[in-house]
């Protein structure tokens, strides 16, 4: 290879990668550095950040333990519920729905996204509030049932809000599925359930994994849904962060809490990829 | 912003259509149909500022936008609409839940606010941090210091300079739905005891350190404004104990009280008047131990982008006729004698707006130290995270 060719290739590479690299450095790396620096600082007298070097903010993370716990139980649970509800829907859309209806049905899945998320959460506020579902329950003898401002309400909101993000990746992976494998499985005497369990499900694992990661990461950082449907009772790390920055103005502790969240996410995601994706790969090999 | 973009888009399209019409490539009917006569007029108006109808304020350019930051259920929409009609200035209202939240936004900068409504105890801090500007009283002819009740105007003046003019005053007590909450309720002790007792799951407190911590302090008979570490520790313990028994933590508690989810809530004067007006079973209690009395003010942030409109708006809101309509709508008492002269006797004798003297005597104005006190900020945050 000539020197000219090599340098022109370098130029091409720089042009291709450059914009993304600048974007990442300016909008991800630099802000992250600022957050790390802040996390060792002190709260300024009137709130905000004052330079210092202390680990006090990290030592104080335990004081937000309940918020971490709420986030770490409800976000995975919400993700799991999304999978359980989205899978049959995606299966139906990919394998059972007729060509004529499929596009329309897919559009219907995404239609709710066309209105503001805030508006849709407000609607749930009314549905789960005293004059909503509880008033119907009262008619059949269950008085004073309280749904709003409970973990249940937050879960409903999360599943409702993020279901489409789970349906689409699973749908795509099922749609690509080689139907001959299903026929082969049936020819070899497997029951429909066994085919689902040993052929369809393993082959659609990448879709489940993509959808789960998407939903899980967003749920971990969620704060609007717990704020509205949890009413200050079901507090997420996202809510603690909003409060630390926008009410109590303790930026250093806020920075430490947000880095704590990032650390937990990284660990969870790595474990998740190892186990779920790793096993999916094994099975695929075993199938062939 | 988007509004502006829309207009400039439309004016360009309008000009194109006009040219097509002039050249004769489209009919007059098409031209009117595409542009719409009203739309065309609006675009012409936007293109030529002198054409905008602004009879009362023709002397100065007010722009077309005002960003007004205030509290929930705290203004008469008809007054805002009238101001827009008179001046052509559209008002964007944003609503906050606590003074601390307002301070945090102003500290972060670039709020775009033109007028906001700080409470008495915050103004000296805003001045100290250089976040608000001294008011040019020449531009507020409707503000008449001599007709203001001297109990309430003081905190608007810092070092002899007026930084804020009073909007109205009020108290912080609690509201009960007497259909559900039986038995006499007169104290903060009862409020917190019954929260953890028969009213479990039905009580709300503000998402606001001053009133939530302050009224927990009153349970022990401490000052509403205490920043004593031991007293605050007692209050925090009470708050954390009570947390599982609360229905919610929110400064906009009217919806939950109205629909029956909540039966009792920490409450400001005007919310109590509004609730009681619509649902007579809603009753307002001022704790015998004391609590908060306050004044809210109009102030203008230093970087207000629409300063002319801000002055025009504050002046308009201080006009006794306008202010009287405000009072009738939001149900907080006025600080201004000229406004009171226009109000019916029923309002001026309403015990929700004007509590008995012996109850008022125990109330405290919020203290500036509570706004920036790190312990109070942290306790509120821990209470919410608990």
Interface residues (C-beta under 8 A of the other chain):
Chain A: X43 X45 X46 X47 X48 X63 X64 X66 X67 X125 X129 X130 X131 X146 X148 X149 X231 X232 X233 X235 X239 X240 X243 X244 X245 X246 X247 X248 X249 X250
Chain B: X98 X100 X101 X103 X104 X105 X107 X125 X128 X129 X201 X207 X209 X243 X246 X247 X248 X249 X250 X255 X256 X259 X260 X261 X372 X374 X377 X378 X380 X381 X382 X384 X385 X386
